Amino acid sequence: MPAKPDDSSIRPIIMLLGPTASGKTALSIELASTLPHGGECVLADSMQVYRGMAIGTAQPTPSELSAVPHHLCGFVDPRSTEFTVRNWLDGAEDAIQGIRSRGRHPVVVGGTNLYIRALLEGVFEGPRRNDALREELKDVPSADLHDRLATVDPESALRIHRNDHRRLVRAIEVHAATGIPLSVQQKEWSDTVRGRPDTRLLILDWPVEALNRRINARVKAMLESGLVEEARRLQSEGGLGIQAQEAVGYREILNHLEGRCSLTEAEEQIKIRSRRYGKQQRTWLRRFSAVPGAIRLDAEGRDAVDLAQEAIHRLQNPV
């Protein structure tokens, strides 16, 4: 690896990226187990942070968690109303520092593209909060806020759920402070991805049709593993906060439990949303592929051991 054997403080961060159902978990564990000096996994997934949502968010299984140390997995109350990119980034930087202090490699597994972007470049902060405006808007119904946002920032209105009061207020606040829609500012921030000197990117590449088959199979496996029972338990424990509700699968299963659709219909909707999410992730991954030194790994027909061997060889022998 690029770091000197006796200088663990600069062990490079290995960032393993790929769309949903691409095999990141298995490969990350294999990498952490076989990298020179070993590694520990840091999850960069905005839904895997939630406690008790193991099946629907595809958190590592208990046996996988015990195979190598994992960080930022299942530690946030799913009823929580706010867990920000900044919260995750602060936790990730602390975890990375700790892993390096133990002489090991941080293996960041993503996941959520904004988290990866934040780790590479820092957080897009935007203007400071406007407490007077927030007080004015706190009792305004979310639907009315959504309509107001649609007039000044239609792109953000399409992206933000009508019931997500916190994010609607923030988007309105940004426009009020700057006169520029939040969506425009975020696009300017995200057009070109910059690398970070102490990171190396590994990107799992799958043909679209093969990946879609994997997505469909994983949804089926989640249902067979108890996704319905998991959603029912979460509902009985107080339900999900606004952010946790956005996890693919739970909204559909809750609709089924409340009699609004059959389980078959819910399953199909989960597959559709998962495939759309995978498409969105692939768009971001093309940007990450442009980072100098990024390594693409053709994953179809290969197991985690084979992929890890290639990844380590290419990390040790950069072109």
C-alpha positions as CSV (number, residue, x, y, z in Angstrom):
1,M,0.0,0.0,0.0
2,P,1.2,3.6,-0.5
3,A,1.6,4.2,3.3
4,K,4.8,3.2,5.0
5,P,4.5,0.1,7.1
6,D,5.5,2.0,10.3
7,D,3.4,5.1,9.7
8,S,-0.2,4.0,10.4
9,S,-1.4,7.6,10.7
10,I,-1.5,7.9,6.9
11,R,-2.9,4.5,6.0
12,P,-5.1,5.4,3.0
13,I,-8.8,5.3,3.3
14,I,-10.1,2.6,0.9
15,M,-13.5,3.8,-0.4
16,L,-15.6,1.0,-1.8
17,L,-18.5,2.3,-3.9
18,G,-21.2,0.6,-5.9
19,P,-24.9,0.6,-6.5
20,T,-27.4,-1.2,-4.3
21,A,-27.1,-5.0,-4.4
22,S,-23.7,-4.9,-6.0
23,G,-21.9,-7.0,-3.4
24,K,-20.2,-4.2,-1.4
25,T,-20.7,-5.8,2.0
26,A,-19.0,-9.1,1.1
27,L,-16.2,-7.4,-0.7
28,S,-15.6,-4.9,2.1
29,I,-15.2,-7.7,4.6
30,E,-12.9,-9.6,2.4
31,L,-10.8,-6.5,1.8
32,A,-10.7,-5.7,5.5
33,S,-9.6,-9.2,6.3
34,T,-6.8,-9.4,3.6
35,L,-5.4,-5.9,3.3
36,P,-1.8,-5.6,4.5
37,H,-2.2,-4.5,8.2
38,G,-5.9,-5.4,8.1
39,G,-8.9,-3.0,8.0
40,E,-12.1,-2.0,9.6
41,C,-15.3,-1.1,7.8
42,V,-17.1,2.3,8.1
43,L,-20.6,2.3,6.7
44,A,-21.5,5.3,4.5
45,D,-25.2,4.6,4.2
46,S,-27.9,7.0,5.4
47,M,-30.4,4.2,6.2
48,Q,-28.0,1.6,7.7
49,V,-27.4,4.0,10.6
50,Y,-30.8,3.2,12.0
51,R,-31.2,0.8,14.8
52,G,-33.6,-2.1,14.3
53,M,-33.8,-1.7,10.5
54,A,-31.3,-4.5,9.7
55,I,-33.3,-6.4,7.0
56,G,-34.8,-3.6,5.0
57,T,-31.5,-1.6,4.8
58,A,-29.3,-4.6,4.2
59,Q,-27.1,-4.0,7.2
60,P,-24.3,-6.6,7.6
61,T,-25.6,-9.7,9.3
62,P,-24.4,-10.6,12.9
63,S,-21.9,-13.0,11.4
64,E,-20.6,-10.4,9.0
65,L,-20.4,-7.8,11.8
66,S,-18.3,-10.2,13.9
67,A,-15.9,-11.0,11.0
68,V,-14.3,-7.6,11.1
69,P,-15.0,-4.4,13.2
70,H,-17.8,-2.2,11.7
71,H,-18.6,1.5,12.5
72,L,-21.7,3.7,12.1
73,C,-24.1,0.8,11.8
74,G,-27.4,0.6,13.6
75,F,-26.8,3.3,16.2
76,V,-29.5,6.0,15.5
77,D,-33.1,5.8,16.9
78,P,-35.3,5.3,13.8
79,R,-37.9,7.6,15.4
80,S,-35.3,10.4,15.4
81,T,-36.3,13.5,13.4
82,E,-32.9,14.5,12.3
83,F,-29.6,12.9,11.4
84,T,-27.5,15.1,9.1
85,V,-24.6,14.6,6.7
86,R,-22.6,16.6,9.2
87,N,-23.5,14.1,12.0
88,W,-22.3,11.2,9.8
89,L,-19.2,13.0,8.7
90,D,-18.1,13.8,12.2
91,G,-18.7,10.1,13.2
92,A,-16.8,8.9,10.1
93,E,-13.8,11.1,10.7
94,D,-13.6,9.9,14.4
95,A,-13.9,6.3,13.3
96,I,-11.2,6.7,10.6
97,Q,-8.8,8.4,13.2
98,G,-9.4,5.5,15.6
99,I,-8.8,2.8,12.9
100,R,-5.6,4.5,11.9
101,S,-4.4,4.7,15.5
102,R,-4.7,0.9,15.6
103,G,-2.5,0.6,12.5
104,R,-5.3,-0.5,10.2
105,H,-6.9,0.7,7.0
106,P,-10.3,2.4,7.1
107,V,-12.6,0.7,4.5
108,V,-15.5,3.1,3.8
109,V,-18.4,1.3,2.3
110,G,-20.9,3.4,0.3
111,G,-23.8,3.7,0.1
112,T,-25.1,7.2,0.2
113,N,-23.4,9.4,-2.4
114,L,-23.7,12.6,-0.4
115,Y,-21.9,10.9,2.5
116,I,-19.1,9.9,0.1
117,R,-18.9,13.4,-1.4
118,A,-18.8,14.9,2.1
119,L,-15.9,12.7,3.1
120,L,-14.0,13.6,-0.1
121,E,-14.7,17.4,-0.1
122,G,-16.4,18.4,3.1
123,V,-20.1,19.3,3.7
124,F,-22.0,21.8,1.5
125,E,-23.0,24.1,4.3
126,G,-25.1,26.8,2.6
127,P,-26.1,29.9,4.5
128,R,-26.6,30.0,8.3
129,R,-29.9,29.1,9.8
130,N,-32.5,31.9,10.1
131,D,-34.2,31.4,13.5
132,A,-36.8,34.1,12.9
133,L,-37.9,32.5,9.6
134,R,-37.9,29.0,11.2
135,E,-40.1,30.2,14.0
136,E,-42.5,31.8,11.4
137,L,-42.6,28.5,9.5
138,K,-42.7,26.0,12.3
139,D,-46.5,25.7,12.4
140,V,-47.1,26.0,8.7
141,P,-48.4,22.7,7.3
142,S,-45.8,20.7,5.3
143,A,-48.1,20.6,2.2
144,D,-48.3,24.5,2.2
145,L,-44.5,24.7,2.6
146,H,-44.1,22.3,-0.3
147,D,-46.4,24.4,-2.5
148,R,-44.3,27.5,-1.5
149,L,-41.1,25.8,-2.3
150,A,-42.4,24.7,-5.7
151,T,-42.8,28.4,-6.7
152,V,-39.1,29.3,-6.0
153,D,-37.3,26.0,-6.4
154,P,-39.3,23.4,-8.3
155,E,-36.4,21.0,-8.6
156,S,-36.0,20.8,-4.8
157,A,-39.8,20.5,-4.5
158,L,-39.7,17.4,-6.7
159,R,-36.9,15.9,-4.6
160,I,-38.1,16.6,-1.1
161,H,-41.1,14.7,0.2
162,R,-44.2,16.7,0.9
163,N,-44.2,15.6,4.6
164,D,-40.5,16.4,5.2
165,H,-41.0,19.6,7.2
166,R,-37.4,20.1,8.2
167,R,-35.9,19.8,4.7
168,L,-38.7,22.0,3.2
169,V,-38.0,24.7,5.7
170,R,-34.3,24.5,5.0
171,A,-34.8,24.8,1.2
172,I,-37.0,27.8,1.7
173,E,-34.5,29.3,4.1
174,V,-31.6,29.0,1.7
175,H,-33.6,30.7,-1.1
176,A,-34.7,33.5,1.2
177,A,-31.1,34.1,2.3
178,T,-29.4,33.9,-1.1
179,G,-32.1,34.4,-3.7
180,I,-30.6,31.3,-5.4
181,P,-32.5,27.9,-5.3
182,L,-30.9,25.2,-3.1
183,S,-31.0,22.9,-6.1
184,V,-28.9,25.3,-8.1
185,Q,-26.3,25.7,-5.3
186,Q,-26.1,21.9,-4.7
187,K,-25.6,21.3,-8.5
188,E,-22.8,23.8,-8.6
189,W,-21.2,22.0,-5.7
190,S,-21.7,18.5,-7.3
191,D,-20.8,19.0,-10.9
192,T,-17.1,18.0,-10.5
193,V,-15.9,15.6,-7.9
194,R,-12.5,16.3,-6.4
195,G,-10.5,13.6,-4.8
196,R,-8.9,13.5,-1.4
197,P,-5.1,12.8,-1.1
198,D,-5.5,10.1,1.5
199,T,-8.2,8.1,-0.2
200,R,-8.3,5.5,-2.9
201,L,-11.6,4.7,-4.7
202,L,-12.8,1.2,-5.7
203,I,-15.9,1.2,-7.8
204,L,-17.9,-2.0,-8.4
205,D,-19.2,-2.1,-12.0
206,W,-22.2,-4.3,-13.1
207,P,-24.2,-4.5,-16.3
208,V,-27.6,-3.0,-15.8
209,E,-29.6,-6.1,-16.5
210,A,-27.5,-8.3,-14.2
211,L,-27.7,-5.7,-11.4
212,N,-31.5,-5.5,-11.8
213,R,-31.7,-9.3,-11.4
214,R,-29.7,-9.1,-8.2
215,I,-31.9,-6.3,-6.9
216,N,-35.0,-8.3,-7.6
217,A,-33.5,-11.4,-5.9
218,R,-32.5,-9.4,-2.8
219,V,-35.9,-7.9,-2.4
220,K,-37.4,-11.4,-2.4
221,A,-34.7,-12.6,0.1
222,M,-35.5,-9.7,2.4
223,L,-39.2,-10.6,2.5
224,E,-38.3,-14.3,3.2
225,S,-36.0,-13.1,6.0
226,G,-38.7,-11.2,7.8
227,L,-39.0,-7.7,6.4
228,V,-42.8,-7.6,7.1
229,E,-42.2,-8.7,10.7
230,E,-39.4,-6.1,11.1
231,A,-41.7,-3.3,9.8
232,R,-44.5,-4.4,12.0
233,R,-42.2,-4.4,15.1
234,L,-40.9,-0.9,14.2
235,Q,-44.5,0.3,13.9
236,S,-45.4,-1.1,17.3
237,E,-42.4,0.6,18.9
238,G,-43.5,4.1,17.8
239,G,-43.0,4.1,14.0
240,L,-40.3,5.7,11.9
241,G,-39.2,9.3,11.8
242,I,-39.5,11.4,8.6
243,Q,-36.0,10.4,7.5
244,A,-36.1,6.7,8.3
245,Q,-39.5,6.5,6.5
246,E,-37.6,7.2,3.2
247,A,-35.7,3.9,3.4
248,V,-36.7,1.8,0.4
249,G,-39.1,-0.9,1.4
250,Y,-40.6,0.3,4.7
251,R,-43.2,2.6,3.2
252,E,-44.4,-0.1,0.9
253,I,-44.6,-2.7,3.6
254,L,-46.4,-0.3,6.0
255,N,-48.9,0.4,3.2
256,H,-49.5,-3.4,3.0
257,L,-49.9,-3.7,6.8
258,E,-52.4,-0.8,6.7
259,G,-54.4,-2.6,4.0
260,R,-53.6,-0.2,1.1
261,C,-52.0,-2.9,-1.1
262,S,-51.3,-6.6,-1.2
263,L,-47.9,-8.0,-0.2
264,T,-47.3,-8.9,-3.9
265,E,-48.0,-5.3,-4.9
266,A,-45.7,-4.1,-2.1
267,E,-42.9,-6.4,-3.3
268,E,-43.2,-5.1,-6.8
269,Q,-43.1,-1.5,-5.7
270,I,-40.0,-2.2,-3.6
271,K,-38.3,-3.7,-6.6
272,I,-39.2,-0.7,-8.8
273,R,-37.9,1.8,-6.2
274,S,-34.7,-0.2,-5.7
275,R,-34.0,-0.3,-9.4
276,R,-34.6,3.5,-9.7
277,Y,-32.3,4.0,-6.8
278,G,-29.6,1.9,-8.5
279,K,-29.9,4.0,-11.6
280,Q,-29.5,7.2,-9.6
281,Q,-26.4,5.7,-7.9
282,R,-24.9,4.8,-11.2
283,T,-25.1,8.4,-12.3
284,W,-23.1,9.5,-9.3
285,L,-20.6,6.6,-9.7
286,R,-19.7,7.9,-13.2
287,R,-18.7,11.2,-11.5
288,F,-16.7,9.3,-8.8
289,S,-15.0,7.3,-11.6
290,A,-13.4,10.5,-12.9
291,V,-11.5,11.0,-9.6
292,P,-7.8,10.5,-10.3
293,G,-6.7,7.0,-9.4
294,A,-10.2,5.6,-9.1
295,I,-10.3,1.8,-9.8
296,R,-13.2,0.2,-11.5
297,L,-13.8,-3.5,-10.8
298,D,-15.9,-5.6,-13.2
299,A,-18.0,-7.6,-10.8
300,E,-20.2,-9.9,-12.9
301,G,-19.5,-13.6,-12.4
302,R,-16.8,-13.0,-9.7
303,D,-16.7,-13.6,-6.0
304,A,-15.5,-11.4,-3.2
305,V,-12.2,-13.2,-2.9
306,D,-11.3,-12.8,-6.6
307,L,-12.4,-9.1,-6.5
308,A,-10.4,-8.4,-3.4
309,Q,-7.2,-9.9,-4.8
310,E,-7.5,-7.7,-7.9
311,A,-8.3,-4.6,-5.8
312,I,-5.3,-5.1,-3.5
313,H,-3.0,-5.8,-6.5
314,R,-4.1,-2.6,-8.3
315,L,-3.9,-0.6,-5.1
316,Q,-0.3,-1.7,-4.5
317,N,0.6,-1.2,-8.2
318,P,-1.1,2.0,-9.3
319,V,-0.8,2.8,-13.0
